[in-house]
Amino acid sequence: MPGNYAIYRASVEPEFERHHGRKPVHHNEVRAVMERHPYYQFWSALQRCSQQRMWDAVIDSVERAWPRLNGKLKRSPKRGSLRLDPALPIPRYHTAADIHLQPGGYHTDFVDGDVAAGAIYDLGLNIYSHGMMGPRNEYLGNLLIQYFLKAHRGFKPQRILDLGCAIGNSTLPWARQFKNARVDAIDVAAPQLRYAHARAESLGVPVHFSQQNAERTTFEDQSFDLVISHIMLHETSRSALKQIFVECHRLLRSGGLMLHLEIPRGKTVIENFLYNWESWNNNETFGQYMTHIDLADIARQAGFASDKISCADHAVPREKEQQLYSEETLWKIVEAHR
Ligand SMILES: C[S@@+](CC[C@H](N)C(=O)[O-])C[C@H]1O[C@@H](n2cnc3c(N)ncnc32)[C@H](O)[C@@H]1O
């Protein structure tokens, strides 16, 4: 990855400047030149292969354990709960293409009562993140909790809702941190939720999982003090994103907080371009629009008052060797008080 920055600085940007008399100002301008460069082509082909090999590798091991894993769900004790809705329509932004190339996406059941897509996501996420998520993939939950504890000292939520929870990897740290709160977590994908439930029970953490679309849930108005999400928004769509913020506004009690952690999109055009490798080559189709979306404005349109919204980049120090699509990792955090 660092080589992409090197060729950009040494040849791609100067070539663009020679032709246009200025530097590129949009990631699509970078794309037009970068995609012709053999170094980038080689790196991109390797990156695409690595995604395919990642699923090949984890699917083999999940397949070996498949009957045992599906059986575990039936035997799991009940501290929390699981409520599925087989009639829930899966949004087109999930059915149209397998996000990250995961075969069948997040939501496909290959047999009745399946947990495979959840187990595959659990193993795949750890490889995809180069181990950064930690052994239980809890990095993002812990990151947002640390931010929350600093930014909202004294705020003790009693009811928490995690949107797009998948296997509950980011949800569990919240349930452990706020032991007296009731924690709900929703996702559209049944196999993720089955796995999430069995996983949470086997780790002894009470969470109430239900299969719901974050655009419109069945919870009553003003049910929650805190509504959170971790890297979900960029896997939705323009209209869904707006509707999810409207739903957060509806679900929060007065004084409650919505708090979303999102994938960095980069600060410079080359970083914008590299983050969007995922959009063009890894079926994160909506991600490219997130580069320029004004999340604070969407929160305003959803009914949050301007002076109660904040949207900022959250810098996290990282080893140089872990460098991914940007030279500095700037997670996006958008939050708003009702
Ligand atoms: C990248 S995963 C993130 C999972 C988890 N939050 C984490 O931190 O790793 C995005 C999840 O959001 C879910 N999702 C996307 N759109 C949704 C929606 N409209 N309603 C509920 N869940 C949704 C997907 O099914 C998927 O499980």
The ligand as a Gaussian input file, in Angstrom:
#p B3LYP/6-31G(d) Opt

LIG

0 1
 C      -19.854000      -3.830000       8.193000
 S      -21.094000      -4.653000       9.091000
 C      -20.762000      -3.973000      10.674000
 C      -20.992000      -4.939000      11.776000
 C      -20.652000      -4.497000      13.176000
 N      -21.396000      -3.319000      13.560000
 C      -19.172000      -4.260000      13.376000
 O      -18.847000      -3.297000      14.072000
 O      -18.355000      -5.022000      12.856000
 C      -22.607000      -3.833000       8.664000
 C      -23.831000      -4.562000       9.189000
 O      -24.946000      -3.669000       9.047000
 C      -26.075000      -4.421000       8.661000
 N      -27.038000      -3.489000       8.035000
 C      -26.851000      -2.771000       6.898000
 N      -27.945000      -2.031000       6.636000
 C      -28.830000      -2.260000       7.630000
 C      -30.123000      -1.779000       7.927000
 N      -30.739000      -0.913000       7.133000
 N      -30.732000      -2.209000       9.039000
 C      -30.110000      -3.103000       9.879000
 N      -28.887000      -3.601000       9.634000
 C      -28.247000      -3.196000       8.536000
 C      -25.524000      -5.485000       7.736000
 O      -26.401000      -6.584000       7.609000
 C      -24.203000      -5.829000       8.436000
 O      -24.377000      -6.884000       9.335000

